[in-house]
Amino acid sequence: MPHIHDKIDFTSEVFVVYDNKVLLRKHDKYKIWLSVGGHIELDEDPNEAAVREVKEEVGLDIELYKSEDISDVGNADYRELIPPIFMNRHRINELHEHVTLIYFAEAFTDKLVLSETEKSEECKWFNLSDLDNPTYNIREKIRHYAKKALEILAVK
């Protein structure tokens, strides 16, 4: 989706875990390993964006991780949202920034169906030792988030 605002946009990113591995994708434009995610559209909340982006980009159905039980009040005008695990603000270029809401999620399979329109050069399920392998050159913050997702969601 194109930018909603010239100066800053809100995005949802998801670190998806399956079978003690976390999914990262190599960004087609920036050539760096990132989680799956993208812009929050005007007609959706951050949870909806997170689930939609994962489905669009890699074809996975996911369940967002929530650190505590969230009860809904049962009112059509009010809905509890799963809070992000982390949030950050970062510069994309000299004119534009993102505020990113970072979620963890579990997948029901590791079989990816990659998008034709948002194709990544590469997607990989990383285990803990892969994340520290210098061959992949994973940025420190991405590695931190990915390890935290594995710590919380990996099967012991």
C-alpha positions as YAML, in Angstrom:
chain: A
units: angstrom
residues:
- id: 1
  name: MET
  ca: [0.00, 0.00, 0.00]
- id: 2
  name: PRO
  ca: [1.26, 3.51, -0.72]
- id: 3
  name: HIS
  ca: [2.05, 5.84, 2.12]
- id: 4
  name: ILE
  ca: [-0.97, 7.35, 3.84]
- id: 5
  name: HIS
  ca: [0.94, 10.37, 5.05]
- id: 6
  name: ASP
  ca: [3.99, 12.15, 3.65]
- id: 7
  name: LYS
  ca: [5.94, 12.27, 6.90]
- id: 8
  name: ILE
  ca: [4.92, 9.27, 9.02]
- id: 9
  name: ASP
  ca: [2.96, 6.03, 8.69]
- id: 10
  name: PHE
  ca: [1.90, 3.33, 11.13]
- id: 11
  name: THR
  ca: [2.88, -0.26, 10.35]
- id: 12
  name: SER
  ca: [2.35, -3.71, 11.85]
- id: 13
  name: GLU
  ca: [5.14, -6.30, 11.78]
- id: 14
  name: VAL
  ca: [4.83, -9.94, 12.78]
- id: 15
  name: PHE
  ca: [7.48, -12.39, 13.91]
- id: 16
  name: VAL
  ca: [5.81, -15.68, 13.00]
- id: 17
  name: VAL
  ca: [6.91, -18.85, 14.82]
- id: 18
  name: TYR
  ca: [6.38, -22.46, 13.78]
- id: 19
  name: ASP
  ca: [8.15, -25.58, 15.05]
- id: 20
  name: ASN
  ca: [10.82, -23.64, 17.00]
- id: 21
  name: LYS
  ca: [11.69, -21.45, 14.02]
- id: 22
  name: VAL
  ca: [10.90, -17.84, 13.22]
- id: 23
  name: LEU
  ca: [10.10, -16.57, 9.74]
- id: 24
  name: LEU
  ca: [12.09, -13.70, 8.24]
- id: 25
  name: ARG
  ca: [11.94, -12.35, 4.72]
- id: 26
  name: LYS
  ca: [14.53, -10.47, 2.76]
- id: 27
  name: HIS
  ca: [13.12, -7.08, 1.80]
- id: 28
  name: ASP
  ca: [13.11, -6.70, -1.97]
- id: 29
  name: LYS
  ca: [14.05, -3.01, -1.96]
- id: 30
  name: TYR
  ca: [16.43, -2.76, 1.02]
- id: 31
  name: LYS
  ca: [17.96, -6.29, 0.81]
- id: 32
  name: ILE
  ca: [17.80, -6.82, 4.57]
- id: 33
  name: TRP
  ca: [16.15, -9.50, 6.68]
- id: 34
  name: LEU
  ca: [12.90, -8.30, 8.28]
- id: 35
  name: SER
  ca: [9.75, -9.72, 9.75]
- id: 36
  name: VAL
  ca: [6.55, -9.91, 7.71]
- id: 37
  name: GLY
  ca: [4.44, -6.77, 7.76]
- id: 38
  name: GLY
  ca: [3.42, -3.49, 6.25]
- id: 39
  name: HIS
  ca: [1.27, -0.38, 6.45]
- id: 40
  name: ILE
  ca: [-1.89, -0.23, 8.53]
- id: 41
  name: GLU
  ca: [-4.64, 0.77, 6.13]
- id: 42
  name: LEU
  ca: [-7.21, 3.45, 6.91]
- id: 43
  name: ASP
  ca: [-10.05, 0.95, 7.40]
- id: 44
  name: GLU
  ca: [-8.30, -1.47, 9.76]
- id: 45
  name: ASP
  ca: [-6.81, -1.70, 13.21]
- id: 46
  name: PRO
  ca: [-3.22, -2.87, 13.88]
- id: 47
  name: ASN
  ca: [-4.30, -6.47, 14.65]
- id: 48
  name: GLU
  ca: [-6.20, -6.75, 11.38]
- id: 49
  name: ALA
  ca: [-3.21, -5.29, 9.50]
- id: 50
  name: ALA
  ca: [-0.84, -7.81, 11.09]
- id: 51
  name: VAL
  ca: [-2.98, -10.80, 10.14]
- id: 52
  name: ARG
  ca: [-3.68, -9.42, 6.64]
- id: 53
  name: GLU
  ca: [-0.04, -8.65, 5.86]
- id: 54
  name: VAL
  ca: [1.10, -12.17, 6.82]
- id: 55
  name: LYS
  ca: [-1.66, -13.73, 4.71]
- id: 56
  name: GLU
  ca: [-0.91, -11.46, 1.72]
- id: 57
  name: GLU
  ca: [2.88, -11.74, 1.80]
- id: 58
  name: VAL
  ca: [3.49, -15.37, 2.74]
- id: 59
  name: GLY
  ca: [0.08, -17.06, 2.64]
- id: 60
  name: LEU
  ca: [0.01, -18.10, 6.31]
- id: 61
  name: ASP
  ca: [-2.92, -18.12, 8.68]
- id: 62
  name: ILE
  ca: [-1.71, -17.06, 12.10]
- id: 63
  name: GLU
  ca: [-2.81, -16.54, 15.66]
- id: 64
  name: LEU
  ca: [-1.46, -13.40, 17.28]
- id: 65
  name: TYR
  ca: [0.20, -13.94, 20.64]
- id: 66
  name: LYS
  ca: [-1.35, -12.17, 23.61]
- id: 67
  name: SER
  ca: [0.55, -12.02, 26.86]
- id: 68
  name: GLU
  ca: [-2.59, -12.12, 28.98]
- id: 69
  name: ASP
  ca: [-6.22, -13.04, 28.57]
- id: 70
  name: ILE
  ca: [-8.16, -10.26, 26.88]
- id: 71
  name: SER
  ca: [-11.88, -10.34, 27.52]
- id: 72
  name: ASP
  ca: [-14.23, -8.67, 25.12]
- id: 73
  name: VAL
  ca: [-17.17, -6.79, 26.60]
- id: 74
  name: GLY
  ca: [-19.48, -8.08, 23.88]
- id: 75
  name: ASN
  ca: [-20.38, -4.68, 22.54]
- id: 76
  name: ALA
  ca: [-20.37, -4.04, 18.79]
- id: 77
  name: ASP
  ca: [-18.95, -0.55, 19.45]
- id: 78
  name: TYR
  ca: [-16.03, -1.77, 21.57]
- id: 79
  name: ARG
  ca: [-13.41, -4.43, 20.95]
- id: 80
  name: GLU
  ca: [-10.23, -5.19, 22.88]
- id: 81
  name: LEU
  ca: [-7.11, -5.31, 20.71]
- id: 82
  name: ILE
  ca: [-4.08, -7.49, 21.28]
- id: 83
  name: PRO
  ca: [-1.31, -5.08, 22.25]
- id: 84
  name: PRO
  ca: [2.00, -5.19, 20.43]
- id: 85
  name: ILE
  ca: [4.97, -6.80, 22.16]
- id: 86
  name: PHE
  ca: [7.23, -3.92, 21.09]
- id: 87
  name: MET
  ca: [6.82, -0.56, 19.36]
- id: 88
  name: ASN
  ca: [9.39, 1.59, 17.66]
- id: 89
  name: ARG
  ca: [9.76, 4.66, 15.50]
- id: 90
  name: HIS
  ca: [12.36, 4.60, 12.77]
- id: 91
  name: ARG
  ca: [13.41, 6.60, 9.76]
- id: 92
  name: ILE
  ca: [12.80, 5.10, 6.30]
- id: 93
  name: ASN
  ca: [14.51, 7.94, 4.44]
- id: 94
  name: GLU
  ca: [15.31, 11.61, 5.06]
- id: 95
  name: LEU
  ca: [11.63, 12.56, 4.64]
- id: 96
  name: HIS
  ca: [9.63, 9.64, 5.99]
- id: 97
  name: GLU
  ca: [9.29, 7.62, 9.22]
- id: 98
  name: HIS
  ca: [7.34, 4.61, 10.46]
- id: 99
  name: VAL
  ca: [5.81, 3.91, 13.84]
- id: 100
  name: THR
  ca: [5.85, 0.12, 13.98]
- id: 101
  name: LEU
  ca: [3.76, -2.12, 16.19]
- id: 102
  name: ILE
  ca: [5.53, -5.46, 16.57]
- id: 103
  name: TYR
  ca: [3.55, -8.63, 17.15]
- id: 104
  name: PHE
  ca: [4.46, -12.27, 17.69]
- id: 105
  name: ALA
  ca: [2.29, -15.01, 16.21]
- id: 106
  name: GLU
  ca: [2.08, -18.75, 15.76]
- id: 107
  name: ALA
  ca: [1.53, -20.33, 12.35]
- id: 108
  name: PHE
  ca: [-0.35, -23.58, 11.76]
- id: 109
  name: THR
  ca: [2.08, -24.72, 9.05]
- id: 110
  name: ASP
  ca: [5.46, -23.77, 7.61]
- id: 111
  name: LYS
  ca: [4.26, -24.03, 3.99]
- id: 112
  name: LEU
  ca: [4.54, -20.58, 2.43]
- id: 113
  name: VAL
  ca: [2.52, -19.24, -0.49]
- id: 114
  name: LEU
  ca: [4.47, -16.17, -1.56]
- id: 115
  name: SER
  ca: [2.67, -13.16, -3.00]
- id: 116
  name: GLU
  ca: [3.23, -12.36, -6.65]
- id: 117
  name: THR
  ca: [2.77, -8.64, -6.04]
- id: 118
  name: GLU
  ca: [4.86, -8.31, -2.87]
- id: 119
  name: LYS
  ca: [7.52, -10.85, -3.72]
- id: 120
  name: SER
  ca: [10.55, -11.14, -1.47]
- id: 121
  name: GLU
  ca: [13.90, -12.31, -2.74]
- id: 122
  name: GLU
  ca: [14.00, -14.88, -0.01]
- id: 123
  name: CYS
  ca: [12.00, -16.14, 2.97]
- id: 124
  name: LYS
  ca: [13.52, -18.44, 5.56]
- id: 125
  name: TRP
  ca: [12.52, -20.15, 8.78]
- id: 126
  name: PHE
  ca: [15.38, -19.38, 11.19]
- id: 127
  name: ASN
  ca: [16.26, -21.45, 14.23]
- id: 128
  name: LEU
  ca: [18.08, -19.86, 17.15]
- id: 129
  name: SER
  ca: [21.57, -20.63, 15.86]
- id: 130
  name: ASP
  ca: [20.72, -19.34, 12.36]
- id: 131
  name: LEU
  ca: [19.89, -15.94, 13.84]
- id: 132
  name: ASP
  ca: [23.45, -15.57, 15.11]
- id: 133
  name: ASN
  ca: [25.07, -16.82, 11.91]
- id: 134
  name: PRO
  ca: [27.04, -13.86, 10.47]
- id: 135
  name: THR
  ca: [26.39, -15.13, 6.92]
- id: 136
  name: TYR
  ca: [22.83, -13.78, 7.17]
- id: 137
  name: ASN
  ca: [23.88, -10.36, 8.50]
- id: 138
  name: ILE
  ca: [20.62, -9.89, 10.43]
- id: 139
  name: ARG
  ca: [20.31, -6.47, 12.04]
- id: 140
  name: GLU
  ca: [20.63, -6.39, 15.81]
- id: 141
  name: LYS
  ca: [17.05, -5.24, 16.55]
- id: 142
  name: ILE
  ca: [15.54, -7.79, 14.17]
- id: 143
  name: ARG
  ca: [17.64, -10.55, 15.76]
- id: 144
  name: HIS
  ca: [16.54, -9.39, 19.23]
- id: 145
  name: TYR
  ca: [12.84, -9.45, 18.30]
- id: 146
  name: ALA
  ca: [13.18, -12.82, 16.53]
- id: 147
  name: LYS
  ca: [14.95, -14.40, 19.53]
- id: 148
  name: LYS
  ca: [12.31, -13.01, 21.88]
- id: 149
  name: ALA
  ca: [9.55, -14.51, 19.70]
- id: 150
  name: LEU
  ca: [11.29, -17.89, 19.85]
- id: 151
  name: GLU
  ca: [11.78, -17.58, 23.60]
- id: 152
  name: ILE
  ca: [8.07, -16.96, 24.12]
- id: 153
  name: LEU
  ca: [6.52, -19.22, 21.46]
- id: 154
  name: ALA
  ca: [8.97, -22.07, 20.90]
- id: 155
  name: VAL
  ca: [7.81, -25.46, 22.14]
- id: 156
  name: LYS
  ca: [9.92, -26.53, 25.07]
...
